[in-house]
Amino acid sequence: MRNLHLIFLLFIALMAASFQKENSINAKLIGTWKFSNFIFPKEVKNAAKTNAKAKLSYQSLRYIFDAKFVTSKIQKDGKTESEKNTYKLLNNGKQLQIGKLTFDVSMPTDTELILSGTGIPAVRLIKLP
């Protein structure tokens, strides 16, 4: 019986640590993020040229995270287009689901967010002050 009690306490401690990690990442997400660049695999040719074009096309792209929703905004032809989706962290904060899309998440620093997925280049976002 004592072993069962210890296993239960270990399980509760692991769940609390997992929940705390997700809350920490979620708190870091809240705010406004801007597009920085794509991150291509090394074998992709013309990555620098594609990034230069992307910076011009997406320089006004912003993702605004609050406690429940993420809103993306971009200026096109003098108009602001926006879209609002729910988001949630999955797999102990290793993945981010925005609407129906799921991305792998990496936060090298509190102001840098990298979203990646299978078959697409990774996207680096920078947090605005």
Contacts in CASP RR format, 6 or more apart in sequence:
PFRMAT RR
TARGET T0000
AUTHOR 0000-0000-0000
METHOD contacts of the structure
MODEL  1
MRNLHLIFLLFIALMAASFQKENSINAKLIGTWKFSNFIFPKEVKNAAKT
NAKAKLSYQSLRYIFDAKFVTSKIQKDGKTESEKNTYKLLNNGKQLQIGK
LTFDVSMPTDTELILSGTGIPAVRLIKLP
18 92 0 8 1.000
21 92 0 8 1.000
21 93 0 8 1.000
22 89 0 8 1.000
22 92 0 8 1.000
22 93 0 8 1.000
25 89 0 8 1.000
25 93 0 8 1.000
25 105 0 8 1.000
25 107 0 8 1.000
26 67 0 8 1.000
26 89 0 8 1.000
28 107 0 8 1.000
28 110 0 8 1.000
29 65 0 8 1.000
29 87 0 8 1.000
29 96 0 8 1.000
29 113 0 8 1.000
30 65 0 8 1.000
30 66 0 8 1.000
30 67 0 8 1.000
31 64 0 8 1.000
31 65 0 8 1.000
31 66 0 8 1.000
31 127 0 8 1.000
31 128 0 8 1.000
32 62 0 8 1.000
32 63 0 8 1.000
32 64 0 8 1.000
32 65 0 8 1.000
32 127 0 8 1.000
32 128 0 8 1.000
33 62 0 8 1.000
33 63 0 8 1.000
33 64 0 8 1.000
33 65 0 8 1.000
33 113 0 8 1.000
33 125 0 8 1.000
33 126 0 8 1.000
33 127 0 8 1.000
33 128 0 8 1.000
34 59 0 8 1.000
34 61 0 8 1.000
34 62 0 8 1.000
34 63 0 8 1.000
34 125 0 8 1.000
34 126 0 8 1.000
34 128 0 8 1.000
35 54 0 8 1.000
35 55 0 8 1.000
35 58 0 8 1.000
35 59 0 8 1.000
35 61 0 8 1.000
35 62 0 8 1.000
35 123 0 8 1.000
35 124 0 8 1.000
35 125 0 8 1.000
36 112 0 8 1.000
36 124 0 8 1.000
36 125 0 8 1.000
36 126 0 8 1.000
37 51 0 8 1.000
37 54 0 8 1.000
37 55 0 8 1.000
37 123 0 8 1.000
37 124 0 8 1.000
38 47 0 8 1.000
38 50 0 8 1.000
38 51 0 8 1.000
38 54 0 8 1.000
38 121 0 8 1.000
38 122 0 8 1.000
38 123 0 8 1.000
38 124 0 8 1.000
39 114 0 8 1.000
39 116 0 8 1.000
39 121 0 8 1.000
39 122 0 8 1.000
39 123 0 8 1.000
39 124 0 8 1.000
40 47 0 8 1.000
40 50 0 8 1.000
40 51 0 8 1.000
40 121 0 8 1.000
41 121 0 8 1.000
44 50 0 8 1.000
44 121 0 8 1.000
58 74 0 8 1.000
60 73 0 8 1.000
60 74 0 8 1.000
60 75 0 8 1.000
61 72 0 8 1.000
61 73 0 8 1.000
61 74 0 8 1.000
62 72 0 8 1.000
62 73 0 8 1.000
62 74 0 8 1.000
62 128 0 8 1.000
63 70 0 8 1.000
63 71 0 8 1.000
63 72 0 8 1.000
63 125 0 8 1.000
64 70 0 8 1.000
64 71 0 8 1.000
64 72 0 8 1.000
64 73 0 8 1.000
65 87 0 8 1.000
68 86 0 8 1.000
68 87 0 8 1.000
69 84 0 8 1.000
69 85 0 8 1.000
69 86 0 8 1.000
69 87 0 8 1.000
70 84 0 8 1.000
70 85 0 8 1.000
70 86 0 8 1.000
70 87 0 8 1.000
70 98 0 8 1.000
71 82 0 8 1.000
71 83 0 8 1.000
71 84 0 8 1.000
71 85 0 8 1.000
72 82 0 8 1.000
72 83 0 8 1.000
72 85 0 8 1.000
73 80 0 8 1.000
73 81 0 8 1.000
73 82 0 8 1.000
74 80 0 8 1.000
74 81 0 8 1.000
74 82 0 8 1.000
75 81 0 8 1.000
85 98 0 8 1.000
85 99 0 8 1.000
86 98 0 8 1.000
86 99 0 8 1.000
87 96 0 8 1.000
87 97 0 8 1.000
87 98 0 8 1.000
87 99 0 8 1.000
88 96 0 8 1.000
88 97 0 8 1.000
89 95 0 8 1.000
89 96 0 8 1.000
89 97 0 8 1.000
89 105 0 8 1.000
90 96 0 8 1.000
90 97 0 8 1.000
90 102 0 8 1.000
93 105 0 8 1.000
94 104 0 8 1.000
94 105 0 8 1.000
95 102 0 8 1.000
95 103 0 8 1.000
95 104 0 8 1.000
95 105 0 8 1.000
96 102 0 8 1.000
96 103 0 8 1.000
96 105 0 8 1.000
96 115 0 8 1.000
97 103 0 8 1.000
103 115 0 8 1.000
103 116 0 8 1.000
103 117 0 8 1.000
104 115 0 8 1.000
104 116 0 8 1.000
104 117 0 8 1.000
105 113 0 8 1.000
105 114 0 8 1.000
105 115 0 8 1.000
106 113 0 8 1.000
106 114 0 8 1.000
106 116 0 8 1.000
107 113 0 8 1.000
107 114 0 8 1.000
108 114 0 8 1.000
110 127 0 8 1.000
111 126 0 8 1.000
111 127 0 8 1.000
112 124 0 8 1.000
112 125 0 8 1.000
112 126 0 8 1.000
112 127 0 8 1.000
113 124 0 8 1.000
113 125 0 8 1.000
113 126 0 8 1.000
113 127 0 8 1.000
114 122 0 8 1.000
114 123 0 8 1.000
114 124 0 8 1.000
114 125 0 8 1.000
115 122 0 8 1.000
115 123 0 8 1.000
115 125 0 8 1.000
116 122 0 8 1.000
116 123 0 8 1.000
END
